[in-house]
Amino acid sequence: MVNYYPLALENEWHYKQHDGSVYTKKIISASGNQFTIHNSGSDTCNIIKTDGHLITTDALEPGNFQPWLTGNLSKGDNWVVKFKANGLHCICMLIMKVRETGMDKEVEGKIYSNVVCIEAENKIVVNDGFISLNLFTQYYYAENIGLILTTSSAGDNHALIGYALK
């Protein structure tokens, strides 16, 4: 199994956004298989839980833990993440699909090995049907490092510029 998201107290990752601003994600508490991560950019916290190699998070809706990542990914794997965005009463969905595994990826002049690319398509449920928002986000995770790059069709990109792992 590959560890795409090393979780330990005080691990931190620093990201540069498309506008040049920088923010940090830092694990501020850990208890068993549960980790609290603080995002300095939004000054919010979310919880990540591990169950074997499955990682779930409530990052999209507090208290609603959804599958996010696993250490056993193959090209073509897919799953659904369901949540209410900003308290809306409709259900939003991310259709997650593994686009590539085992790749090299250059981010901010550094080459990372054994990277997985997961693409999320944003949809909402309307009248029991799914409507695509035509918004696609790619998440690139490097083995034993974590999230190294986020890109989106909306141009909202976040690149890893530094990290400290315990």
N, C-alpha and C positions, 0 to 999 in steps of 0.2 A: 504494500500500500504506500502511496505517495502522500507526504504531508505538504499540502499546498497552503496551509494556514497555521503556522506555528503559534500556539497559544500558551502564553506564560505571563505571569504577573510582571508588569513593567515593560513588556515588549512594546515597541513603538515604531510607527511608520510615518514618514514625512512626505507629503504630496504637494506638487505644484499644479495649480489649476490653469486652465486656458488663459485666464486674465493675468497670470503671473503671481497671484496671491498663493500663500503657502498655509497649509494646515497640518495638524498632527492627529493621528489616531493612536491612542495609548490604552493598554489594558491597565485599569486602575484597581480592579479587585478580581480575585479568583477564589472559588470555593468548589472543590471537587471538579466536576465537569462543566461548571458555569463560570463565565468570564464577563466582566463589565468593561466595555470599551467607551472611552470618552473621545468625541470628535471636537477638536478645538475650533474648527471652522463654523460649525453650527451650535457649538456649546451644548451638545446633547450627548446622552449616553444610551447605549443599547446593550442588550445581553446576547451572548453567543453561548450555545450549549453544544457539547459533544456527546455522541452516543456511538461508541466504537469509532468508525471513520466518518460517520455522518455529522455534519455541522448544520445546526439550525440557528436562526436568528430572529429577533423581533425588531430588526432595524427599520422595517417598512411600516410596521404598526405595533406600538407597544403592547406586549402581552400575547401577541399572535406569532407564535414560533413556526417558521416555515423552513423547509429544507433549502440550504444554500449551496453546500459544497460537500464533496466526499473525496476520500483518497483513492477511490476505485472508479476512475472515469475513463471512458472510451469514447472515441469519436462517434458522434451520432446519438449518444445518450441524451435523454431529455426528461424534464420534470416541470411541474407547474408550481408557482408561488402565488398564493391568493392573499389579498389584503385590502383594507379600506384606506384610500389615500386621503390625507388631510381631513379625516372624519366624514368623508362623503358616504352616503348610504348605498352607493353602488359598489360592486366588487371589481377591483382591479386585479389584473393578472400579469405575471411575467411568465412567458413560455421560454424556459431555459433550454439551451441546446449546446452540447459540446461540439465546437467547430474543429478543434485541433488539439492534439496532445503531443508531448515530447518535442516540442519545437524550441528553437532559439528565438529570442526576441530582444531587440535593442531598444532601450528606454533611456533617454537623457545621456546618451553616449556610452552606456554600460550594456553589455550583452548578458542576458540571463538564459540559462539552460533549463531543459525539462519544464517548459511552460505549457500550461493548458489555456485555451481560449474558450470561454463560455459566452454565448450570445443570448441576450434576453430581448424578446419582442414584447412590447407593452400592449395589452389589450384591456378592454373593459367589458363587463357583462351588461347588456341592455336587452330587455324583453326576452330573457333566457337565451340570448345569442351573444356571440363574442364579436366585438368590433375591434379591429386593429387600429392603433393610434399612429401607425407608421413610424414608430420610434424604436430604434434598435440600439442596444448598448452592448459593448463587448468588454468583458472582464478578463484580464490576463493575470494568472497566478503562477508564480515560480516556486518550484519545489524548495521547501525549507526556508522560504523568504516571505511569501504571502502575496498580496495584491500588488502588482508592479505597474499596471496601467489600466485605466478605464477610458474607453472612447465611446462616443455616441453619435448617432446620425444628427443630433441637434447641435453638435460641436462642443459639447460639455466634456472636456478631456481632463484627466487627472493622472499625473505621472509621478512615480516614486522617485524621490531625490535623495533619500537617506532612510536608514532604519537602524534600530538597536534591538537585538534579540538576546534574551537570557538563556 
